[in-house]
Amino acid sequence: MGFAQELKRKSIHLAAISIPVLYYWIPSDLVSKWLLVVFTLLFFWADLIKLRSRRGNRIFMAAFARFLRRHETRELNGATFVMLAAAATILCLSKPVATAAMAFLVLGDTAAALVGKSFGRLRYLGKSVEGSVACFLACMLAVWVIPDISIEVGLAGAAAATIAELVPIPIDDNFRIPLAAGGLMQLMS
């Protein structure tokens, strides 16, 4: 996927910053959690229709094909994994930790992809070192902005998010980044 295509994809990815921002600022946890569950189910349902119905697949692909990676045409797409990760982190972790973990996904993964595509020269595990550094720095920016996360806990979470983004394991990074970072930060909190 070229830089222009990646930029389009990541612009949509950046819209997911609304998830941790709204979750943090909606006064009622019950309301925000119910909304999240409903939207997660809608994303999952749309993806299942894409995978199980020829007509549903045609409609889905007509609307979203230009934003999908090749493997996402025959598997769950990244947006569904974002929603599943948001639901898991928000339902299972403390509010500051879940907020940080989701911000790490949105900001860190976006920074890694865009910097890696633009400036990545040094390769490690199939990814660019420059992208990994950008991921870590973007995560640390989120730590600086999010109240109630200590620097030590945020540093460990940022490192976990960066490692989760880097390692080539067969679990979508939109799912593993917030779960790895959030799980570690929750243990340390």
C-alpha positions in Angstrom: 0.0 0.0 0.0 1.5 3.3 -1.1 1.8 6.5 1.1 -1.3 8.2 -0.4 -3.5 5.1 0.3 -2.0 4.8 3.8 -2.7 8.4 4.4 -6.4 7.9 3.5 -6.6 4.9 5.7 -5.0 6.5 8.6 -7.2 9.6 8.3 -10.1 7.4 9.1 -8.0 5.7 11.8 -7.5 9.1 13.4 -11.2 9.6 13.6 -11.2 6.8 16.2 -9.6 9.2 18.7 -13.2 10.2 19.3 -13.6 6.9 21.2 -11.3 7.6 24.1 -12.1 11.3 24.1 -15.8 10.7 24.3 -15.4 7.9 26.8 -13.3 10.1 29.1 -15.6 13.1 28.9 -19.1 11.5 28.9 -20.2 11.8 32.5 -22.0 8.5 32.7 -19.9 5.4 32.3 -23.0 3.4 31.8 -24.1 5.5 28.8 -20.7 5.5 27.2 -20.3 1.8 27.6 -23.7 1.0 26.2 -23.0 3.2 23.2 -19.7 1.5 22.6 -21.2 -2.0 22.8 -23.9 -1.0 20.3 -21.4 0.5 17.8 -19.1 -2.5 18.3 -21.9 -4.9 17.5 -22.9 -2.9 14.4 -19.3 -2.9 13.1 -19.0 -6.7 13.8 -22.4 -7.3 12.1 -21.5 -5.3 9.0 -18.2 -7.3 8.7 -20.0 -10.6 9.1 -22.5 -9.6 6.3 -19.5 -8.7 4.1 -18.0 -12.1 4.7 -21.2 -14.2 4.5 -23.4 -12.6 1.9 -22.5 -11.9 -1.7 -24.8 -9.0 -1.9 -23.6 -7.6 1.4 -20.1 -8.0 0.2 -20.7 -6.0 -2.9 -22.4 -3.2 -1.0 -19.7 -3.2 1.7 -16.9 -3.3 -0.9 -18.5 -0.5 -3.0 -18.4 1.8 0.0 -15.1 0.8 1.7 -12.8 -1.2 -0.6 -10.5 1.8 -1.2 -9.7 1.9 2.6 -9.1 -1.9 3.1 -6.0 -3.9 2.9 -6.1 -6.9 0.7 -6.5 -9.4 3.6 -9.4 -7.3 5.0 -11.6 -8.2 2.1 -11.8 -11.8 3.3 -11.3 -11.3 7.1 -12.6 -8.9 9.7 -11.4 -5.4 8.9 -9.2 -3.1 11.0 -12.2 -0.9 12.0 -13.9 -3.9 13.6 -10.8 -4.8 15.5 -10.6 -1.2 16.7 -14.1 -1.4 18.0 -13.5 -4.9 19.6 -10.4 -3.5 21.3 -12.2 -0.4 22.5 -15.0 -2.5 24.0 -12.5 -4.9 25.7 -10.4 -2.1 27.2 -13.2 0.1 28.2 -15.3 -2.7 29.8 -12.3 -4.3 31.6 -9.9 -1.5 32.5 -10.0 1.6 34.6 -11.1 4.8 32.8 -7.6 6.5 32.6 -5.9 3.2 31.5 -8.5 2.4 28.8 -8.4 6.0 27.6 -4.6 5.9 27.3 -4.6 2.4 25.7 -7.0 3.5 22.9 -5.1 6.8 22.4 -1.9 4.7 22.0 -3.6 2.7 19.3 -4.9 5.6 17.3 -2.0 8.0 17.7 0.9 5.4 17.9 -0.2 3.2 15.1 -0.9 6.2 12.8 2.5 7.7 13.5 4.2 4.4 13.0 2.6 3.9 9.6 3.0 7.4 8.2 6.6 7.9 9.4 7.5 4.3 8.5 6.1 4.8 4.9 7.7 8.2 4.5 11.1 7.9 6.2 11.6 4.3 7.1 15.0 3.0 6.1 16.2 0.8 8.9 14.2 -2.4 9.1 13.5 -4.7 12.0 11.0 -7.6 12.0 9.6 -6.2 8.8 8.9 -2.8 10.2 10.9 0.4 10.2 12.8 1.6 13.3 11.8 5.1 12.4 8.1 4.1 12.5 8.6 2.4 15.9 10.2 5.5 17.3 7.3 7.6 16.0 4.8 5.2 17.6 6.6 5.5 21.0 6.8 9.3 20.8 3.1 9.6 19.8 2.1 7.3 22.7 4.2 9.5 25.1 2.4 12.6 23.8 -0.8 10.9 24.8 0.6 10.2 28.3 1.4 13.8 28.7 -2.2 14.9 27.8 -4.2 12.2 29.7 -4.7 13.0 33.4 -4.4 10.3 36.0 -1.6 8.3 34.2 1.8 8.6 35.9 4.8 9.0 33.7 6.2 5.6 34.8 3.0 3.8 34.0 2.6 5.7 30.7 6.2 5.0 29.7 5.7 1.2 30.3 2.4 1.4 28.4 4.0 3.3 25.5 6.8 0.7 25.3 4.2 -2.1 25.3 2.2 -0.4 22.6 5.3 0.1 20.5 6.4 -3.6 20.9 2.8 -4.8 20.1 2.8 -2.6 16.9 6.2 -4.0 15.9 5.9 -7.8 16.5 4.7 -9.8 13.5 2.2 -12.0 15.3 -1.1 -13.1 13.6 -3.4 -11.0 15.7 -4.5 -7.6 14.2 -2.4 -4.8 15.7 -5.6 -2.7 16.2 -6.5 -5.3 18.8 -3.2 -6.2 20.3 -1.8 -2.6 20.8 -4.5 -1.4 23.3 -4.8 -4.8 25.0 -1.0 -5.1 25.6 -0.5 -1.5 26.6 -3.7 -1.4 28.7 -3.1 -4.7 30.4 0.4 -3.7 31.5 -0.7 -0.2 32.7 -3.6 -1.7 34.6 -1.2 -4.2 36.4 1.1 -1.3 37.3 -1.7 1.0 38.5 
